[in-house]
């Protein structure tokens, strides 16, 4: 299955953004349905006259309202395209087609700051039927089918980390291999699913050992009273984990608790540990150039502990973001993000 050519409709997105109801997107001037939430993005399906856009019905729109200058937006776009190119052309990952559209370049209204009226960037990406996204596939899968899907995800992830290992210190790319970040776009003759990677909004890329993504962008959506804590104690670790194959695999297995399939965690661990064993001869270390921990098998207790801690952090973080949203309303300031009311854990 070939990816379609994707081109963002600037006029449509300008009208959509201008009439967007962040509290109730379905009531916006151009109605929308939320397809998903990320830490810094909201993914929309946009409708015109109560139906999918006639011009191109197969698109999803990832909204990122966080850029304080054209220079920031330009830098992000260049990095985004570089990140996708490295994943696709050098690491061999099938990546969803996309385009980028900027809005708000004319500057904020008189008397307003750019932080209150940031440049909004939309990642316009090919949209896949809901039932083909990995987390929907896994929720309905039996153990044998799930094992095949998880093994395929693990093998796709290893392609990226093998690339990183070959190019360590020169060029490395971060990867979030969670099951929800893949779409099944077909099947090989032997029944193995063909996957396409769809989580491109966080373009983690290192050149010469230096992270190219500005980590401060992650802090734009954080409540102001938490920024210094996150910057000092959490930010580096959050970025680091996506270059560490072992932590990425732990995260993949732990995410099955969130997807309401705890019964598949042991299946995932078997697949992951088999992959470690098969590569043992080639692995002295994992992750970043600084990592020295051997690639030991992952235990169920380790995954449970990781998931409990991760769920606790994001639950508390969402509560603080809702507090920040309330403070914005009290101060009669526009809160530019759309938050999920709750996340099933």
ABEGO torsion letter per residue (X at the ends): XBBBBBBBBAAAAAAAAAABBAABAAABABBBBBAEBBAABBBBBBBBGGBBBAABAABBBBBBBABABAAAAAAAAAAAAAAAAAAAAAAGBBBBBBBBBBBGAAEBBBGBBAAABBBBBBBBBBBBBAAABAAAAAAABBAAAAAAAAAAAAAAAAAAAAAAAAABGABBBBBBABAAABBBAEBBAAGBBBBBBABAABBBBBBGGBBABBAAAAAAABBAAAAAAAAAAAAAAAAAAAABAAAAAAAAAAAAAAAGBAAAAAAAAAAAAAAAAAAAAABABBEBAABABBBBBBBAAAAAAAAAAAAAAAAAAAAAAAAAAAAAAAAGBBBABBBBABBBX
